[in-house]
Structures are given as structure tokens and as C-alpha cells.
Amino acid sequence: MLCASTSFRRALALTPDYAEAHNNLAYALFEQDQLEDAAAEVGRALAAKAGFIQARVNHALILIEQEKLQEALQLYDDILRDQPANPAALAGKASVLDRLGRRQEAAKIVLPFADTGSLPHAMISLYGKLSRDASRGKEAIDLLEGIERSGTATTSAQRSLHFTLGELLDDLGDYDRAFSHFVAGNALRPTDHDPDLVAAKTDRTIAFFSAERLAGLPRADEREDLPSDLPVFIVGTPRSGTSLVEQILSRHPKVHAAGELRDMMRLADDLGLHFQDADREVSDSLLDRDRLTAASET
């Protein structure tokens, strides 16, 4: 996506009011988790081309990522007033309704498409989830296998097909077929995983963050005027139980669970605390009191 961003910026340098380029740059920035910049590009796309549907759809995606679900839902409704059959807006609205716990409303959007046999690819994953809830697993498998055989699905949609079929077949106890779909879905996932690099980075992280060093590392100033309500960040490696800890704490009436946020990763990036090169020396100078205090205020 970095190359795509560069190309879109070059196009905009030549034609500043090129709405499609602004919109494509917005999506590229969205994929890089640069949400504020992505929203700004959506605004420029809409300024250049009023009512630009795809830009509005991308804006809704940004709002969802920002956990502004009600705003995203309103935007999808606005889009659907202009284009009642827009598949991206329908799929997006159903997804937001599902996330808001309004699953029956989501089902009213998705299941009729399945009943006609014309399920938009963007609805595949949610359709599988709703079908499992409604005990329509076998029916869903038949439909999704038909889409797979048609060969019309994009690579992304194929991955959704395989993973959704895997889950449905697993529910029915057909484990061999389920596993074959999980394997096929993972085979379509691009990866540049280097196990040696990961092992080296992990070893260096463990060596750096010893108990002795943690005790002596600088900390942000503890000031009463910091813009914070004392949030608690639950940080851990994948599959280490962080979600379970969050669920337990959120049972307390005075605790609100915010879900999986990227704040700590953004802070680490701002402080230069990422280890892209396994040979890089980690320096205590990366962590000083002033920089930590400045980061905690953002």
C-alpha cells in the first residue's frame, strides 16, 4: 500500500481535484491505519465530486474503525437513500447492526439475498455467522459452495468463503472438510513471515525488558492535568488471554471495555520502539521521561 499511496499522491500533484485519486489514497491510508489522514482525503474526494458514493462508503469504513458505529450507520442509511441496492452499503449496514447487537435487523438485510441465491460477496462472512445462529448451516454450505464453484469470487471473497465454510462444517462435525477449507483460506493469505526474524526479535525483546531494566526505566510525569480518566491498557501477545481479562474486568459496572485498540502500537511507533531489523541495537535513549510524558498527552 505504500507504493499505491505514492502513486495516488503523484496523480494528485498533477490533478489536485481528481476525486477518484483522493478516494483511492483514502483507502490506502485506511489500510495503513492512518485514519485521520484517510478521513481528510475522503473529505477532499467529496469536495471534488459531491455525493461520491464510493468515498462515502470509505468514510463509513473509517468511522467503524474509529468505533463511531452510530455515525457509520447513519451514513449507510444516507447512501441507501440514494442507492437502495448498493451492495457495499447494505453489507456495511448489516455488519454495523450486528456489532450493535441488533442481529435480527442484520438478518433481515442479509438472509433475503441468500434466499434468492444472489449473496453479495461482502456479506459472506456475516451470512455464515447469521446462518449458524439460525441453524441454517446446511443451507448456507450449499449456497457458499455454489459461489465457490462459480469462480466469480475475488481472492478476498474466496478467503471469506473458505473460512466461513470451515466454521459451518466444523459446527456440523465434518472436521476433515472443515480443515481443508481452513487450509485453502490460509493459502490465499499473503504473508512475508520470517520465523528466524521473529525469533531474533523476540529474543532481543526478552533480553531488553529484564526485571532489572523495567524497574529502572523512566516513566511519564504523573501530573493531575494530564487528559486522562486513568485508562487501563491490557497488553499482551496474541492468544495470551488479554481478551478474557478485558471481559472479566468489564463485568464491573464502573469499567467500560473499549475493545482492541491500537493506541499502544501508535505510541510505540511515535517513540521509535519497533524492531524491524533483528540486528538493530535497542538503546535506553529511546525511552526518556520527556518523550514518554509527551506521548501520554497525545
N, C-alpha and C positions, 0 to 999 in steps of 0.2 A: 504493500500500500504506500510505502514511502516514494517509490518511483511514480505511482499513479498521482500522488499529491503534487509532485514536481511537475508532471506533465500538465495537470489542470492549472497550476499556477502560471505556467508558461503560456497556456492558451489565454488565460485571463489578462496577462500582461499585454497581449496583442489585441484582445477584445474584452475590455473590462465589464461590459454589460451582457456577457454570454451566460445566460441563465442556467443552461444545462451544465456548463463547466462549474459554476458556483455550486450547483446541486451535487454534482459528482464529487467535487472536492469536499463538500459537507459530509458525504457518506464515507469518504476515505478517512477524514478526520474522526468521524464517529467510530470507525473500526480501530483507530489508534487510541480511543478513549479520550480524545481531546474534545469534550462535549461542548464547552463554551465556544470554542473556535468553530465547531461544526454548526452550532446554532446561529452564529454570526453569518456563516456562509449561506445557510438556509434563508436568512433574512435578506441577504443580497440577491439570492435567486428569485425570491418573491417580489423584491423591488424591481427587478429587471423584467419579470414576467408574472403579472398579477394572477393569482388563482392557480399557479403552477401546482398541479395535483401531486406529482412525484416529490416535489420539495416539501409539500405539506405532510405527505406520508413519512418522509425522512424526519421532519420535525417531530412527528408523533413518536418515532423510534427514540429520538433523543430525550423526549420527555419521559418515556418509560424508563430509560436508563437512569434518569435523574430521580426516579421514584415519584414522578408527578403524574400519577395514574389518572386522577380525575381530569386533569388538563388534557392528557392524551385522549381520554375517552371523549371529551367534548370536541376535540379536533377531528377525531374519526367520524363523529356524528356530522360535523360540518362538511367533511369531504363526501360523506354518503348522501347528504342532501343534494350535492352537485352531481355525484356519480353513484347512484344507488347500488350498482352492481360491481363496484370497484373491488376486485378480489383482495388486494393488499389491505385496504381499509377494513373490509369485512373480517379478514383473518386477524388483523391487529385489534379490532374492537373485541372480537371473541376472546383473544388472548388476555386483554386487559380485564374483561369481565371475569374471566376465570381467576386471574390473580387477585381480584377484589372479592373473591368468594361467591360471585354471582354466577354459579356454574350452570344453573338451569337456563339463564339468559344466553350464556355462551353456547349451550347445546342447541338452542333454537336457531342460532345462526349457522352452526357447523353441520348438524345432523341432516337437515334437509338437502344439503349439497350431496351428502353421501347417499341419500335415498334416491337421488336422480342419477347417481353414478358419475357425477362430474365434480369431484372434490378438488378444489384449488390446491396446488402443491404446498402453498404456505400454511394450509390447515392440517397437514398430515399428522404432525406430532400431537396437536391438540385433539384431533379426531380420535387418535388412538387412546388418549387419556380419557376422553368422554365416553368412548365405547366400552372401555374397561369398567368405568363407573356404572354404565347402564347394562352391563352383562351382554354386550353385543360383540364380544370378542371374535367369534367365528365369522360373523357377518363382516366385521372390519377386516379380518385377514383376507377374505375373498376379494373385497374391494381393493385393498392395497396391493395384493399380489397381481390383480388385473392391471393396476397402474404400472407396476414393475415390469410386467410383460409387454406393456405398450411401448416401452422405450422412450417415452416423452419427457421423463423427469430429468431435470438438471442434476449435476453432480451433488449439489447441496440437498436437493429433494430426494435423490437416491439414498443419501445417508440417513435422512429422516425416515424414509421408507424402511430401510433395513433395521434401524434401531427400534422403530415402532413395532414392526413385525416381530422382532426379537422379544420385546416385552409382552406382546399379546400371546405369542406361542409359549413363552415361559409360564404365563398365567395358566395356560391350558395343560401344562406338564409335558409339552412336546419339546424337550430340552435340546435334543440334537439339532432340530431345525432352528430353534431359537439361537443356539450358539453359532450356527452357520451364518445367520443374519448379522449377529454382532460382529463376527469376523469380517464379513463383507463391508459393513458400515465403517469399521475402523480402518480397513484397507483404503477407503476413499478419503480418509482424513489426512491432509498433508502434514508432514512432520519433518523437522530437522533435528530430532532428538539425538544427542550425542551422550551416551551413558558415561563415557570417560570424563567428559567435561562436567557433567552433573556431579559425578563422584568427587572430582577435584574441587569443585566449588563448595560442595557440602563439607568436605574435609577442612577447607580453609575457613569456612564459616564457624565450624565447631571449634577449631583451634583459636580463632579470634575471640569469640564470645565465651571465654572461660569464666568461671565463677569469680576469680580474682579480678579480671578486667571489668566485668559487669559491675562489681562493687565500686570501682574507681572511675567509671565513665561519667562524663559531665551530664548534667540534667538541665532541662529548661527551667528558667526562673519561675518560682511559684509565686505568682502575683494575683491579687484579687481582681485586677481589672482585665485579666485575660478573657476573651469572649468565649466562655465555655460553661456548660452546665455539668461539668465533670463527667464526660462520657467514659465508658469502659470499653476499651478495644480488646476483643478476644482474637488473639493472633496465633496461628499455628500452621503447620504444613497440611496439605490435603489429606483427608481421611484420618486426622488425628483427634477428632471429637469436638472440634470447635462449634459445629452446628448444634450438637447435643448440649453443650454448655450454654449456648445462647438460648436454646429452648427452655432449659431449666430456669435460667435467670429471668426470662420473660414471663414466667408464671407469677412473678411478684407484681402486685398491682402498680407499683411505682417504677417499674422497669419497662421500657419500650425497646423491642428488638428492631434494629434498623436493617437487618439482612446483611448480605455480603457486600460490603463497601470496599472501595479501592483507595481510601484515604491514606492508609499506611504505605501502600505501594507508591502513591504520588509523593508522600513525604520523603520516602527513601530515594526516589528519583531526584527530588529537589536537592537533597543533601549529597547526591553523588554516591549513594550506597547501593549500587548494583554491581554484580561481578560478571560482566560479560566475558572477560578474559580470565581464564583459570590461572595465568601466570602473574596476574596483577597483584601487587603488594597492597594489603589493606593497611591504611595508616590511621592512627588515632587522630590525626589532624583533620580528618573528615568530620569528626564529631567534636564540636566545641560548643560551649554554653550559649554563646550569642546566636549561632546558627540554629541550634535547637529551639531557642526561645522564639526566634523569628518564624521558624516553621510552625510552631504551635499556635501562632497568632493568625495564620492564614486559614 
